[in-house]
Amino acid sequence: MADDQVLTDMLTMLDRSPEVLALRVCVIELLIERERYADALAHCGTALGHEPGNTQVLALMTRCTTALSGGAPTPAATSVAAPATSASGSAAAQPDFDWAAAEDEVGDIIEPAFVHGVPTEFVTDDDAATVERPTLRLADVGGMAEVKQQLDLTLLGPLRNPELAAAFGTSARGGLLLYGPPGCGKTFLASAVAGELGANFYPIEITDILDIYTGASERNVHSIFEMARRNAPCVLFLDEVDALGHKRSQMQASTTMRTVVNQLLTEMDSATHSNEGVFVLGATNHPWDVDVALRRPGRFDRMIFVGLPDLAARSSILHYHLRDRPVAGIDLNALAAHTDGLSGADLAHVCTTATQLAMADSMRSGEVRPIGMADVRAALAQIRPSTGAWFESARNVVEFANGDGSYDELATYLRRMKRR
């Protein structure tokens, strides 16, 4: 029954954040475990609509279609949320699991820093497998001058000048929340911040935390923060914070997710844990859905808006995605000028589509034909901005839910972009 509640909770979260692919994959895996192949297949189709060609989703779709056609389902790859099953296929009760025996059998074979369903004390720490040391710097991020300036003022400046920060009674304690439309480089910026600080980078997604067993998700949150503390200085990056730290007032029926939010609050609270050298960065498309307690002083008390890429950023993104492909006659400045309103993900899609057009022509002729401006223009004619729905929601928030001024920066941006 507890497992069914977890699935219900995840489906509810998915309704609120349908674009979170990692969460949808987790739901698909849980549906397959319950032999609900038709439901899982429907979610596979939705996932592929968001990210065509995703190999993990395609593999899950193959399992569903095989099972529905009467064949034996192909064995699952190691899943972050796969429970032990009984001979009848139902989930085995957690209390019957012999953790001591598991420790003896697993030994040093398990490589991930934490494995869902297994208490962290039974897992070999391999921090290098999950903690990165990026060489990226903010100077490597094209454009986005305003965002860089705010990062320098609110985070990097105090860290570089601790005596000066102390004199003015300020510090870089707490967390920083990057928010804005999807596909605009929030993760990329977080990695660049870690590189700028010379710190380790520890990126976390919701599937790294959620688990079907009672109490395991909370243990995973604690393990993540403990690993960040061991690897300080460390930038702990929590992606899709709205899905993980959703408003508890909207989750009365979901005790599982409420306790996860409570654990996250406890770990970020300087009164209960020493997070010296751990800089918590979060990213979300919907900050208005984040629990208010997570946005209080000492937690995510500062927010920076990351909007659509500007002209310099668009030119940099286009160059990045075309750099290792055969091109001829590509005018990046002209393309950047004609792609206003597209997100970074949209621009990557344009480059991929243009590449496919040139490759299809090359296969017909038998000779490699470089990607040209005609291919990119044809790709642009097929692709529309993916952020329209986000801006509709953002406009409503600015108009009707900005009484405390939290979204004044967003309001200014919407006026400047003539979206309000």
N, C-alpha and C positions, 0 to 999 in steps of 0.2 A: 504493500500500500504506500509506503514511503517513497519507493521508486516511482510509482505513478504520480505522486505529488511533485517530485522533482521534474518529471516530464511536463506536467501541467504548468509548473512555474516557468520552465524554459519556453514553452509555447506562448505564455503570456508576455514574457520578455521579448520574444521574437515579433509579436504583434506590435510592440512599441518601437522596436528597432529592426525592421525587416531587412535592412541593408547589411547587417553584421553577418558576414559569411561564416565566420568561425562558429558563431552560435547556431546557425542553421545546420551546419555540418554535424554539430553535437546532437541536435534534435534528430537528424536523419539516422545517426548511429543508434540512438536510443530506440527509435521506431523499428529499426531492423532487428534489434535484440528482442523486441516484443513481437516479432514476426508480423508487424503491420507494414507489409511491403508496399501496398498501394499508396498509403499515406506518405511513406518515405520517398516513393518515386515522385509524387507530386512536389515534395520539397526539393528533390534533386532538380526538377525542371525549373523551379523558381530560382534556385541557386545558380544554375547555368545561365539563366537570363541575366543575372547580375555579373557573372564572371564566366563567359564562354570558354570552354576548353580546360577548366580546372580539373586537373588529373585526379585529385582526391574525390571530387564529386562524381566524376565519370566512373571511377572504380566502385563507388557505392551504388551508382545507378545500375551497373552490371550485376551486382549482387541482387538487387531488387528484381530486375527483369529475369534473371536466372531462376530465382525462387518462385516468381509468379508463373513462369512457364512450366513449373513442375519439377525442375532440376534441383539438385542440392545447392544451397547458397554457397558461393565461394567463401573461403575463410577470410575473416576480417584481419586487416593489419592491426598492429597493436594500437589500441584506442585509448585515449585519455580518460574515457568514461566507461570502460568495459567491465561489468561485474562478472563474478564467477557465476556459472550457470549449472543447474542440476541436470540430470539425465533427461528430464521432461522438457528442458529448455527454459524453465522459469528461473528468475533470479534467485540465487542462493541467499539465505539470510546471513547478514554480516556477522552476528554473534557466533555462528558455527565455524567461522574461518579461524584456522590455527595460525595466529601471527608468529608465534615462536618458531613453528616449523617453517613458515615462509622465510624467516630470517636465515635459518640454517641453509635452506635450499638456494636462496637467491645469492647470498654472499656478496661478492664483489662484481657479480655479472651485470647487475642493473646499472646503466650508465647515466640516465637522466638525473637531474638534481632532485626531483621529486616525482613520484609516480602515483597517479590517482588511485585511491582505494587501498593504498598501502601506507601505514603510518611513516612519517618522514624519518623516524629514528632507525628504520629498517632499510633505508636507501643510502647507497654510497654517494657521498657528495662528489660531484664532478663539476665544479663551478665553471670551469673553462668551456663546458659544453653549452652553457646558457648565457654566460656573461661575456659581453664583447668589449673590445677596446678600439673604438672607432678612430680613424685618422681624419675623418671629415671635420671641416671647420665651417663657421658661419660664412666666411669669405667664399666658400665653395657653393653656397646657396645663391642662385641667381636672383636678383631683384629683392623684393620684400624688405625694403629699407626700413619701413615703419615698424615692422615686426622685430627686426634685428635690434632696432633702437630700444624698443620696450624690453626685450630680453636683456640687453646690456644694462638698462636702468634698474630693472626689478630683481635680476638674478646674478648676472655676471659681474656687474659693477661692485656690489657689496662683497662678493666672494674674493675679488681681486684686491679690494681695499678694505680689509676688516677693521683697521684702526679708524679710518675715516667713517665707515659705516657705524661703528660704535659711538663715535663722537656725535653723530646725528641721531643716535638712538634707533637705528634700523639694522636689519640683518636679512639674510636670505633663508631664514627658517621657514618652515611650512612647505606648502606645495604650490605649484604653478599649473594652471589649467589652460591648455590651448584649445580653442573652440572655433568652429566655422564650418562651412559646407564640406561635404565629403570629397576626398581625392585632391586636397590642396596642399599636401606636404607636411602635415603635423608630425608624423613619425620621423620624416626626414629631418625636420628642424630639431626634434628631440635628440636624435643621434648627433647632429652637429653641435648641440649644446654640450653633450658629453665630451666630444672631441675638443671643443674649445676649453673645457675645464681640465682636460687630460685625465678624465675619470672613466671608470668602467661604465658600460651601458647594459642595462638589464631590461629588455622589452618583455612585457607580459600581456597576454590576451585573455579573454574571459574563459577560454577552454583550458587554460593553465590553472584555473582556480576551481571551477565548478566540478562537483563530483556527486554521484548519485547516493553515496553513503552519508548517513547523518553524522555531522561533525567533521567530515573529511575536507569540505570546502574551507571551513574555518582554519583547519590545520594547514591547508595549502597557503592561505593568506599569510599565516604566521611564518611558514617556511620561506616564503618569498622575501619577506622583510628581513628575516634572519640572514638569508644569503646576501642581500644587499648590504646589510651591516657588516658582514664578514669581508666584503669586497670594497668597503669604503676607501677612497671617495668613489661614489657610485651614483649614477643617474638611474633611478628606478622609474621606468616608463610604463604607465598603466593605460592601455588603449581601450577605447569604447567605455569610458567611465560611466556613462549613462546607463549602459546595460548592467554593469556590475554594481554601481552605487545608486540604483534607482530610488526615488522617493519612497520611504517606508510607509508614508501615509496612504500610498496607493497599493500597498502589498499586505493588507491586513490578513488575507487568506494564505499568504506565503510565508510561513515561519522560517523556511530554509533560507530564502534570500534576505529576510530581515536580519538573521543572525550573521550572515556574511557581511552585510553592511556594518553591523555593530563591530565585527572583528576588524574590518578595515578602519573604522573610526578609532578603535583602540590602538592599532599599530601606528597610526599617524599622529597620535596624541603624544606630545612631548612630556606630558605629566606621567605617562605610564611606560614609555620606552625612550631610550636615548637613540636618536636618529642622527647623531653627529656624523657629518660626512655623507649622508644619504640625502640626495635631492630628488624629491618626488615630482615627476612631471606627469600630467594626465592629458588625455586627448578625448574630445567628444564632439559629436555633431549636434547634440541636443543638451546644452548645459542647463536648460530650464527643467530638464527631467532629473537632474542630479539631486540627491538628498541635500536639504539645506544644511544639515549638520556637517556635511563634507566640505561646505564652502565657508565654514567659519574660520576665524583666525587660528593659525597653527596647522590647518589642513590645506585644502585648496582655496586659500584666501585671496589669491590673485588670478585674474583671467586675462588672457591676451587673445584678441580676435585674429584669426588667420583667414584672410579672404581669398578670393580668386587670384591667380597669379597675374602680376602686372606685366607690362611689355617686356622688361628685361628678364623676368622669370620665365615667361612663355618662350622667349628665344633660347634660354638656357635649357629648358625642358625638352624642346624640340631637338636641340643639338645632342642632348644626352641620349635620346631614344633613337637617333639616326646615326650615332657616331660609329658603330661597328657594322653598318650595312652599306652596300654599294649605292652611292648617290651621285647624281650629276645635275648641275644647274639648279641646286636648291638655294633659294634666297630666304634665309632664316628671318631676316628683318621684315621682309614682306609678309611672310607667313605669320609671324608674331603679331603684326599689325592687323591681320584679318581674322585672328582667333580670339578676340576679346569676348569674354563671357564663358570661355571654356575652362574647366578645371584641369589640374595636372593629369588626372586620370583620363579625362577626355582627350587631351593632347597625346597621351601615350596610345590611346585607341586610334587616333588619327594616323600616327606613325605606323602602327601595326597593320591597319587597313591598307595604307599606301604600299607597304611592303608586300602584302598579299596580292595586290593588284599587279605590281611589277613582277612578282614571282610567277603568277599565273600566266602572264604574257611570255615570260622567259621559258616556261615549260612548253608552251605552244610552239615557240620558235626553236627551242633547243639550245639557245644561247642566253647567257646572263645579260639582262638589260637592267641598268641601274635605275634606282628610284628617281623620278623626276618631278618637277612641279605639277605636271598634269596628273600624276598619281595622287599627290597630296591634295590637290584641288578636288579631284573625284572623291577622295575619302572625306573631305570636309563637307561635300554635298550630301553625304550619307549620314553624318553624325550631328546630333543636336545636343545642346548643353544638358548635362545630367542633373544640374543643381536647381532646376526650377521649383520643384516641390519644397526643397529646403528653404529657399528664399520666401516662399509663401508662408511657411511656418514662422520664419524669423520675423517677417513683417508683422504678423499677428502678435507675437511676443512683444515687440517694440511698442506697438500701439496700445496693447491692453494689459501687459504684465511687466512693465518697467517702472513701477512706482518708486523703487529704491535706487534707480539709476544704474543698475548693474549692467544694462545693455546700451548705455549711452554711446559707447564706441561703435557698436553695431548699428545704432540709429544713424550716427554720422556717416558711416560707410554706405548705408542704404540711400541716404540723401545724395551723397556724392556720386553714387553709381546710378542715380535716378531710378531706384527700385522701390522708392517709397512715395 
